[in-house]
Amino acid sequence: MKTRETKRWRKERRALNASLKLPGRGKSISIEEIKQLLERYRAALRKTGE
């Protein structure tokens, strides 16, 4: 059962990373890229009204 949960979590994480346009596993991300990512996230939240 733990294995299924782990596989599902990994699949969901990959989907989230793809939707947020995060770099692949083992790649670094700069502070500036994090700031841009947060701004896109905030803009998406504003659009949904949350």
BELSULZI-V773485 format. One record per backbone hydrogen bond with DSSP energy under -0.5 kcal/mol. CO is the residue of the C=O (numbers start at 0). NH is the residue of the N-H. Records with the same first field share a line. If there is no record, write none. Layout:
# BELSULZI-V773485
CO=NH ; NH
This chain:
# BELSULZI-V773485
0=4
1=5
2=6
3=7
4=8
5=9
6=10
7=11
8=12
9=13
10=14
11=15
12=16
13=17
14=18
15=19
16=20 ; 21
17=20
23=26
29=33
30=34
31=35
32=36
33=37
34=38
35=39
36=40
37=41
38=42
39=43
40=44
41=45
42=46
43=47
44=48 ; 49
45=48
